[in-house]
């Protein structure tokens, strides 16, 4: 059998397979249409839909590729010139990829760029955002320029058979240029990051504006928030003292623990430094406050610290985001088990006066049950006091707290 006849037979067989495949697909579609319809819901949103679409696209490309291969073999068997100039096709495809890619960059900036967090709500957050923006601008410029050169080069210098490539193995000037410039840029970015990091973690204490201490303890799958109380100092704790009543293992031999307060949410005064004391009871978690640009791991057996100053109240952020339901949150950014998604608490940034009113109403961690457990005197039930007396007591507590803060 001659090669030409063999190729012709192979072409007919391949086309027959393609026609049979399409006929089978059509018959299957007709049978499916005749069958009782099944409510698949929003199929276009499901993973199955996109998986099937991808597989069908791959099948379509494979069929086209096989058909083109048969076409080329047929022309070769008939001693005809190539029907498709693949060098030109590849060059044009590179040019199209450049155009589509540049549009993709534009789309990412305009669509996904609007999905990033709003302006930072803390002092150090502004520095982090500034550093991020500088890095993003530089890398974007380099990315666009290098890809324009890469894809344009592949298109302009595609093979045509009318010219010969020039052998250009080395150039010292170019080597220096693309080594020194990136080295200088990266050195500047690293120094910026180092100085920013030091300004966050190594703050100079201000005796006239001492930070508010709040302890955050993570566990599967909850957070415990403990405020320092009127003395401004969070008392010590010991994991050996953890019981069903003393869930945090507070050591009440330390007098600083006696006035510590437990809260269900974090409330912090605006423009007041806040010092977070982060610990974990069980596994590794990650304390994350996205709007304040705060993220730090909570590690079992180790205490971590982070100080920041909120600059935008919750009410102000509601106006900025045009969202009356807006809430600050802190959550866990480390997948720590099946209940990981539940680890979030509200954060409210309020004025100093609102904070003083709120914190004065917080209960202390030390309850009568804990007093009995630690052989401490149980507090007597308070007698009903006149309204003016209660008001004086509350006012005295606020006055003491404000004096201690100052």
Secondary structure, 3 states (H helix, E strand, C coil): CCHHHHHHHHHHHHHHHHHHHHHHHHHHHHHHHHCCCCCCCCHHHCHHHHHHHHHHHHHHHHHHHHHHHHHHHHHHHCCCCCCCCHHHHHHHHHHHHHHHHHHHHHHHHHCHHHHCCCCCCEHHHHHHHHHHHHHHHHHHHHHHHHHHHHHHHHHHCCCCCCCCCCCCCCCHHHHHHHHHHHHHHHHHHHHHHHHHHHHHHCCCCCCCCCCEEEEEEEECCEEEEEECCCCCCCCCECHHHCCCCCCCCECCCCHHHCCCEEECCEEEECCCEEEEEEEECCCCEEEEEHHHCEEEEECECCCEEEEEEECCCHHHHHHHHCCCCCCEEEEECCCCCCCHHHCEEEEEEECHHHHHHHHCCCCECCCHHHHHHCCCCCCCCCCCCCHHHHHHHHHHHHHHHHHHHC
